[in-house]
């Protein structure tokens, strides 16, 4: 660290000016950890993607998609 001279050769050794603050996303101001501070999608991204994929696959199984595909193909 650097030495600071004040006035008549007064020295302050190894001092820090200001306060160092380390805040983490899962800690509050007084240092208590809050359980489940992240959302479900942040805690379980792979599980959520599997659930969404299964849901999309289930919707695509319905037979009305044939009518929609035929309509879109008839436009071209």
Backbone as XML, in Angstrom:
<?xml version="1.0"?>
<chain id="A" units="angstrom">
  <residue number="1" name="UNK">
    <atom name="N" x="0.840" y="-1.185" z="0.000"/>
    <atom name="CA" x="0.000" y="0.000" z="0.000"/>
    <atom name="C" x="0.878" y="1.239" z="0.000"/>
  </residue>
  <residue number="2" name="UNK">
    <atom name="N" x="0.271" y="2.358" z="-0.216"/>
    <atom name="CA" x="1.056" y="3.589" z="-0.237"/>
    <atom name="C" x="0.908" y="4.332" z="1.086"/>
  </residue>
  <residue number="3" name="UNK">
    <atom name="N" x="1.946" y="5.049" z="1.428"/>
    <atom name="CA" x="1.939" y="5.852" z="2.658"/>
    <atom name="C" x="1.362" y="7.231" z="2.352"/>
  </residue>
  <residue number="4" name="UNK">
    <atom name="N" x="0.647" y="7.770" z="3.320"/>
    <atom name="CA" x="0.051" y="9.093" z="3.166"/>
    <atom name="C" x="0.679" y="10.026" z="4.191"/>
  </residue>
  <residue number="5" name="UNK">
    <atom name="N" x="1.187" y="11.151" z="3.710"/>
    <atom name="CA" x="1.771" y="12.146" z="4.612"/>
    <atom name="C" x="0.780" y="13.274" z="4.809"/>
  </residue>
  <residue number="6" name="UNK">
    <atom name="N" x="0.524" y="13.600" z="6.077"/>
    <atom name="CA" x="-0.393" y="14.679" z="6.414"/>
    <atom name="C" x="0.331" y="15.651" z="7.325"/>
  </residue>
  <residue number="7" name="UNK">
    <atom name="N" x="0.310" y="16.924" z="6.979"/>
    <atom name="CA" x="0.888" y="17.960" z="7.829"/>
    <atom name="C" x="2.389" y="17.836" z="7.959"/>
  </residue>
  <residue number="8" name="UNK">
    <atom name="N" x="2.917" y="17.891" z="9.208"/>
    <atom name="CA" x="4.350" y="17.872" z="9.471"/>
    <atom name="C" x="4.858" y="16.426" z="9.541"/>
  </residue>
  <residue number="9" name="UNK">
    <atom name="N" x="5.063" y="15.805" z="8.404"/>
    <atom name="CA" x="5.636" y="14.472" z="8.294"/>
    <atom name="C" x="4.899" y="13.401" z="9.094"/>
  </residue>
  <residue number="10" name="UNK">
    <atom name="N" x="3.617" y="13.574" z="9.293"/>
    <atom name="CA" x="2.819" y="12.518" z="9.903"/>
    <atom name="C" x="2.562" y="11.444" z="8.847"/>
  </residue>
  <residue number="11" name="UNK">
    <atom name="N" x="2.661" y="10.197" z="9.231"/>
    <atom name="CA" x="2.451" y="9.123" z="8.278"/>
    <atom name="C" x="1.307" y="8.217" z="8.733"/>
  </residue>
  <residue number="12" name="UNK">
    <atom name="N" x="0.521" y="7.794" z="7.761"/>
    <atom name="CA" x="-0.505" y="6.775" z="7.989"/>
    <atom name="C" x="-0.099" y="5.591" z="7.123"/>
  </residue>
  <residue number="13" name="UNK">
    <atom name="N" x="0.214" y="4.474" z="7.753"/>
    <atom name="CA" x="0.688" y="3.302" z="7.010"/>
    <atom name="C" x="-0.434" y="2.297" z="6.778"/>
  </residue>
  <residue number="14" name="UNK">
    <atom name="N" x="-0.455" y="1.745" z="5.568"/>
    <atom name="CA" x="-1.370" y="0.644" z="5.210"/>
    <atom name="C" x="-2.820" y="0.917" z="5.612"/>
  </residue>
  <residue number="15" name="UNK">
    <atom name="N" x="-3.334" y="2.055" z="5.215"/>
    <atom name="CA" x="-4.714" y="2.387" z="5.540"/>
    <atom name="C" x="-5.555" y="2.291" z="4.273"/>
  </residue>
  <residue number="16" name="UNK">
    <atom name="N" x="-6.808" y="2.050" z="4.474"/>
    <atom name="CA" x="-7.730" y="2.062" z="3.340"/>
    <atom name="C" x="-8.697" y="3.215" z="3.540"/>
  </residue>
  <residue number="17" name="UNK">
    <atom name="N" x="-8.919" y="3.951" z="2.480"/>
    <atom name="CA" x="-9.814" y="5.095" z="2.538"/>
    <atom name="C" x="-11.156" y="4.645" z="2.000"/>
  </residue>
  <residue number="18" name="UNK">
    <atom name="N" x="-12.188" y="4.818" z="2.762"/>
    <atom name="CA" x="-13.514" y="4.371" z="2.371"/>
    <atom name="C" x="-13.778" y="2.973" z="2.893"/>
  </residue>
  <residue number="19" name="UNK">
    <atom name="N" x="-14.925" y="2.493" z="2.585"/>
    <atom name="CA" x="-15.330" y="1.178" z="3.066"/>
    <atom name="C" x="-15.458" y="0.247" z="1.877"/>
  </residue>
  <residue number="20" name="UNK">
    <atom name="N" x="-14.922" y="-0.955" z="1.998"/>
    <atom name="CA" x="-15.056" y="-1.937" z="0.935"/>
    <atom name="C" x="-16.313" y="-2.743" z="1.182"/>
  </residue>
  <residue number="21" name="UNK">
    <atom name="N" x="-17.142" y="-2.842" z="0.139"/>
    <atom name="CA" x="-18.413" y="-3.533" z="0.270"/>
    <atom name="C" x="-18.445" y="-4.685" z="-0.718"/>
  </residue>
  <residue number="22" name="UNK">
    <atom name="N" x="-18.706" y="-5.874" z="-0.220"/>
    <atom name="CA" x="-18.889" y="-7.045" z="-1.071"/>
    <atom name="C" x="-20.315" y="-7.531" z="-0.894"/>
  </residue>
  <residue number="23" name="UNK">
    <atom name="N" x="-21.149" y="-7.266" z="-1.889"/>
    <atom name="CA" x="-22.525" y="-7.730" z="-1.835"/>
    <atom name="C" x="-22.698" y="-8.871" z="-2.816"/>
  </residue>
  <residue number="24" name="UNK">
    <atom name="N" x="-23.246" y="-9.934" z="-2.345"/>
    <atom name="CA" x="-23.548" y="-11.061" z="-3.218"/>
    <atom name="C" x="-25.039" y="-11.047" z="-3.505"/>
  </residue>
  <residue number="25" name="UNK">
    <atom name="N" x="-25.421" y="-11.677" z="-4.594"/>
    <atom name="CA" x="-26.822" y="-11.653" z="-5.011"/>
    <atom name="C" x="-27.730" y="-12.363" z="-4.024"/>
  </residue>
  <residue number="26" name="UNK">
    <atom name="N" x="-27.212" y="-13.360" z="-3.308"/>
    <atom name="CA" x="-28.068" y="-14.120" z="-2.410"/>
    <atom name="C" x="-27.949" y="-13.695" z="-0.953"/>
  </residue>
  <residue number="27" name="UNK">
    <atom name="N" x="-27.308" y="-12.571" z="-0.676"/>
    <atom name="CA" x="-27.191" y="-12.089" z="0.697"/>
    <atom name="C" x="-27.848" y="-10.727" z="0.819"/>
  </residue>
  <residue number="28" name="UNK">
    <atom name="N" x="-28.476" y="-10.489" z="1.941"/>
    <atom name="CA" x="-29.071" y="-9.187" z="2.188"/>
    <atom name="C" x="-28.025" y="-8.244" z="2.767"/>
  </residue>
  <residue number="29" name="UNK">
    <atom name="N" x="-28.443" y="-7.030" z="3.135"/>
    <atom name="CA" x="-27.489" y="-6.025" z="3.621"/>
    <atom name="C" x="-26.799" y="-6.429" z="4.910"/>
  </residue>
  <residue number="30" name="UNK">
    <atom name="N" x="-27.491" y="-7.130" z="5.781"/>
    <atom name="CA" x="-26.886" y="-7.498" z="7.058"/>
    <atom name="C" x="-26.201" y="-8.854" z="7.016"/>
  </residue>
  <residue number="31" name="UNK">
    <atom name="N" x="-26.010" y="-9.427" z="5.829"/>
    <atom name="CA" x="-25.245" y="-10.650" z="5.689"/>
    <atom name="C" x="-26.036" y="-11.930" z="5.831"/>
  </residue>
  <residue number="32" name="UNK">
    <atom name="N" x="-27.334" y="-11.825" z="6.095"/>
    <atom name="CA" x="-28.148" y="-13.031" z="6.213"/>
    <atom name="C" x="-28.437" y="-13.586" z="4.825"/>
  </residue>
  <residue number="33" name="UNK">
    <atom name="N" x="-28.286" y="-14.894" z="4.704"/>
    <atom name="CA" x="-28.606" y="-15.511" z="3.418"/>
    <atom name="C" x="-30.103" y="-15.759" z="3.351"/>
  </residue>
  <residue number="34" name="UNK">
    <atom name="N" x="-30.698" y="-15.330" z="2.233"/>
    <atom name="CA" x="-32.123" y="-15.539" z="2.035"/>
    <atom name="C" x="-32.309" y="-16.823" z="1.246"/>
  </residue>
  <residue number="35" name="UNK">
    <atom name="N" x="-33.031" y="-17.795" z="1.774"/>
    <atom name="CA" x="-33.247" y="-19.031" z="1.027"/>
    <atom name="C" x="-34.151" y="-18.783" z="-0.176"/>
  </residue>
  <residue number="36" name="UNK">
    <atom name="N" x="-33.858" y="-19.465" z="-1.269"/>
    <atom name="CA" x="-34.665" y="-19.393" z="-2.489"/>
    <atom name="C" x="-34.773" y="-17.974" z="-3.031"/>
  </residue>
  <residue number="37" name="UNK">
    <atom name="N" x="-33.690" y="-17.229" z="-3.020"/>
    <atom name="CA" x="-33.738" y="-15.876" z="-3.550"/>
    <atom name="C" x="-33.726" y="-15.870" z="-5.068"/>
  </residue>
  <residue number="38" name="UNK">
    <atom name="N" x="-33.369" y="-17.004" z="-5.686"/>
    <atom name="CA" x="-33.409" y="-17.109" z="-7.141"/>
    <atom name="C" x="-34.744" y="-17.691" z="-7.561"/>
  </residue>
  <residue number="39" name="UNK">
    <atom name="N" x="-35.153" y="-17.355" z="-8.783"/>
    <atom name="CA" x="-36.410" y="-17.904" z="-9.274"/>
    <atom name="C" x="-36.228" y="-19.364" z="-9.680"/>
  </residue>
  <residue number="40" name="UNK">
    <atom name="N" x="-37.346" y="-20.034" z="-9.933"/>
    <atom name="CA" x="-37.297" y="-21.453" z="-10.293"/>
    <atom name="C" x="-36.502" y="-21.652" z="-11.574"/>
  </residue>
  <residue number="41" name="UNK">
    <atom name="N" x="-36.684" y="-20.757" z="-12.545"/>
    <atom name="CA" x="-35.981" y="-20.907" z="-13.821"/>
    <atom name="C" x="-34.473" y="-20.678" z="-13.673"/>
  </residue>
  <residue number="42" name="UNK">
    <atom name="N" x="-34.064" y="-19.860" z="-12.724"/>
    <atom name="CA" x="-32.632" y="-19.653" z="-12.494"/>
    <atom name="C" x="-32.015" y="-20.818" z="-11.737"/>
  </residue>
  <residue number="43" name="UNK">
    <atom name="N" x="-32.792" y="-21.470" z="-10.882"/>
    <atom name="CA" x="-32.261" y="-22.598" z="-10.118"/>
    <atom name="C" x="-32.256" y="-23.890" z="-10.918"/>
  </residue>
  <residue number="44" name="UNK">
    <atom name="N" x="-33.224" y="-24.061" z="-11.855"/>
    <atom name="CA" x="-33.369" y="-25.321" z="-12.579"/>
    <atom name="C" x="-33.546" y="-25.081" z="-14.081"/>
  </residue>
  <residue number="45" name="UNK">
    <atom name="N" x="-32.563" y="-24.556" z="-14.787"/>
    <atom name="CA" x="-32.761" y="-24.245" z="-16.215"/>
    <atom name="C" x="-32.929" y="-25.494" z="-17.081"/>
  </residue>
  <residue number="46" name="UNK">
    <atom name="N" x="-32.228" y="-26.579" z="-16.763"/>
    <atom name="CA" x="-32.312" y="-27.784" z="-17.586"/>
    <atom name="C" x="-33.669" y="-28.457" z="-17.398"/>
  </residue>
  <residue number="47" name="UNK">
    <atom name="N" x="-34.137" y="-28.539" z="-16.164"/>
    <atom name="CA" x="-35.440" y="-29.127" z="-15.894"/>
    <atom name="C" x="-36.544" y="-28.339" z="-16.584"/>
  </residue>
  <residue number="48" name="UNK">
    <atom name="N" x="-36.456" y="-27.021" z="-16.550"/>
    <atom name="CA" x="-37.459" y="-26.182" z="-17.191"/>
    <atom name="C" x="-37.449" y="-26.376" z="-18.704"/>
  </residue>
  <residue number="49" name="UNK">
    <atom name="N" x="-36.272" y="-26.506" z="-19.308"/>
    <atom name="CA" x="-36.208" y="-26.710" z="-20.761"/>
    <atom name="C" x="-36.793" y="-28.064" z="-21.150"/>
  </residue>
  <residue number="50" name="UNK">
    <atom name="N" x="-36.597" y="-29.081" z="-20.328"/>
    <atom name="CA" x="-37.185" y="-30.402" z="-20.607"/>
    <atom name="C" x="-38.710" y="-30.326" z="-20.505"/>
  </residue>
  <residue number="51" name="UNK">
    <atom name="N" x="-39.228" y="-29.639" z="-19.509"/>
    <atom name="CA" x="-40.679" y="-29.510" z="-19.335"/>
    <atom name="C" x="-41.291" y="-28.757" z="-20.517"/>
  </residue>
  <residue number="52" name="UNK">
    <atom name="N" x="-40.653" y="-27.676" z="-20.958"/>
    <atom name="CA" x="-41.158" y="-26.903" z="-22.090"/>
    <atom name="C" x="-41.109" y="-27.737" z="-23.369"/>
  </residue>
  <residue number="53" name="UNK">
    <atom name="N" x="-40.046" y="-28.502" z="-23.559"/>
    <atom name="CA" x="-39.930" y="-29.349" z="-24.750"/>
    <atom name="C" x="-41.029" y="-30.405" z="-24.787"/>
  </residue>
  <residue number="54" name="UNK">
    <atom name="N" x="-41.306" y="-31.034" z="-23.660"/>
    <atom name="CA" x="-42.376" y="-32.035" z="-23.599"/>
    <atom name="C" x="-43.731" y="-31.380" z="-23.877"/>
  </residue>
  <residue number="55" name="UNK">
    <atom name="N" x="-43.933" y="-30.189" z="-23.338"/>
    <atom name="CA" x="-45.192" y="-29.466" z="-23.594"/>
    <atom name="C" x="-45.370" y="-29.119" z="-25.063"/>
  </residue>
  <residue number="56" name="UNK">
    <atom name="N" x="-44.308" y="-28.646" z="-25.710"/>
    <atom name="CA" x="-44.379" y="-28.322" z="-27.135"/>
    <atom name="C" x="-44.617" y="-29.576" z="-27.965"/>
  </residue>
  <residue number="57" name="UNK">
    <atom name="N" x="-43.959" y="-30.659" z="-27.617"/>
    <atom name="CA" x="-44.169" y="-31.918" z="-28.334"/>
    <atom name="C" x="-45.599" y="-32.409" z="-28.203"/>
  </residue>
  <residue number="58" name="UNK">
    <atom name="N" x="-46.184" y="-32.253" z="-27.035"/>
    <atom name="CA" x="-47.572" y="-32.669" z="-26.822"/>
    <atom name="C" x="-48.526" y="-31.836" z="-27.677"/>
  </residue>
  <residue number="59" name="UNK">
    <atom name="N" x="-48.302" y="-30.534" z="-27.740"/>
    <atom name="CA" x="-49.166" y="-29.663" z="-28.545"/>
    <atom name="C" x="-49.041" y="-30.009" z="-30.031"/>
  </residue>
  <residue number="60" name="UNK">
    <atom name="N" x="-47.842" y="-30.337" z="-30.482"/>
    <atom name="CA" x="-47.639" y="-30.668" z="-31.887"/>
    <atom name="C" x="-48.265" y="-32.005" z="-32.282"/>
  </residue>
  <residue number="61" name="UNK">
    <atom name="N" x="-48.661" y="-32.822" z="-31.338"/>
    <atom name="CA" x="-49.301" y="-34.101" z="-31.649"/>
    <atom name="C" x="-50.745" y="-33.940" z="-32.136"/>
  </residue>
  <residue number="62" name="UNK">
    <atom name="N" x="-51.375" y="-32.819" z="-31.865"/>
    <atom name="CA" x="-52.778" y="-32.649" z="-32.230"/>
    <atom name="C" x="-52.940" y="-32.629" z="-33.742"/>
  </residue>
  <residue number="63" name="UNK">
    <atom name="N" x="-54.091" y="-33.096" z="-34.219"/>
    <atom name="CA" x="-54.310" y="-33.275" z="-35.652"/>
    <atom name="C" x="-54.637" y="-31.967" z="-36.377"/>
  </residue>
  <residue number="64" name="UNK">
    <atom name="N" x="-55.023" y="-30.905" z="-35.675"/>
    <atom name="CA" x="-55.375" y="-29.667" z="-36.372"/>
    <atom name="C" x="-54.180" y="-29.019" z="-37.058"/>
  </residue>
  <residue number="65" name="UNK">
    <atom name="N" x="-52.967" y="-29.444" z="-36.730"/>
    <atom name="CA" x="-51.786" y="-28.886" z="-37.377"/>
    <atom name="C" x="-51.765" y="-29.222" z="-38.867"/>
  </residue>
  <residue number="66" name="UNK">
    <atom name="N" x="-52.360" y="-30.356" z="-39.264"/>
    <atom name="CA" x="-52.421" y="-30.709" z="-40.684"/>
    <atom name="C" x="-53.201" y="-29.661" z="-41.453"/>
  </residue>
  <residue number="67" name="UNK">
    <atom name="N" x="-54.298" y="-29.191" z="-40.879"/>
    <atom name="CA" x="-55.094" y="-28.152" z="-41.533"/>
    <atom name="C" x="-54.308" y="-26.850" z="-41.656"/>
  </residue>
  <residue number="68" name="UNK">
    <atom name="N" x="-53.574" y="-26.499" z="-40.616"/>
    <atom name="CA" x="-52.776" y="-25.264" z="-40.638"/>
    <atom name="C" x="-51.662" y="-25.378" z="-41.673"/>
  </residue>
  <residue number="69" name="UNK">
    <atom name="N" x="-51.002" y="-26.526" z="-41.729"/>
    <atom name="CA" x="-49.914" y="-26.727" z="-42.702"/>
    <atom name="C" x="-50.463" y="-26.661" z="-44.119"/>
  </residue>
  <residue number="70" name="UNK">
    <atom name="N" x="-51.615" y="-27.295" z="-44.380"/>
    <atom name="CA" x="-52.225" y="-27.250" z="-45.713"/>
    <atom name="C" x="-52.601" y="-25.823" z="-46.090"/>
  </residue>
  <residue number="71" name="UNK">
    <atom name="N" x="-53.104" y="-25.039" z="-45.133"/>
    <atom name="CA" x="-53.464" y="-23.649" z="-45.408"/>
    <atom name="C" x="-52.234" y="-22.823" z="-45.773"/>
  </residue>
  <residue number="72" name="UNK">
    <atom name="N" x="-51.150" y="-22.998" z="-45.016"/>
    <atom name="CA" x="-49.927" y="-22.238" z="-45.289"/>
    <atom name="C" x="-49.341" y="-22.644" z="-46.649"/>
  </residue>
  <residue number="73" name="UNK">
    <atom name="N" x="-49.369" y="-23.940" z="-46.965"/>
    <atom name="CA" x="-48.847" y="-24.402" z="-48.255"/>
    <atom name="C" x="-49.695" y="-23.896" z="-49.415"/>
  </residue>
  <residue number="74" name="UNK">
    <atom name="N" x="-50.997" y="-23.737" z="-49.187"/>
    <atom name="CA" x="-51.870" y="-23.238" z="-50.264"/>
    <atom name="C" x="-51.628" y="-21.765" z="-50.559"/>
  </residue>
  <residue number="75" name="UNK">
    <atom name="N" x="-51.072" y="-21.020" z="-49.582"/>
    <atom name="CA" x="-50.745" y="-19.610" z="-49.821"/>
    <atom name="C" x="-49.610" y="-19.446" z="-50.819"/>
  </residue>
  <residue number="76" name="UNK">
    <atom name="N" x="-48.707" y="-20.430" z="-50.853"/>
    <atom name="CA" x="-47.564" y="-20.352" z="-51.754"/>
    <atom name="C" x="-47.868" y="-21.138" z="-52.985"/>
  </residue>
</chain>
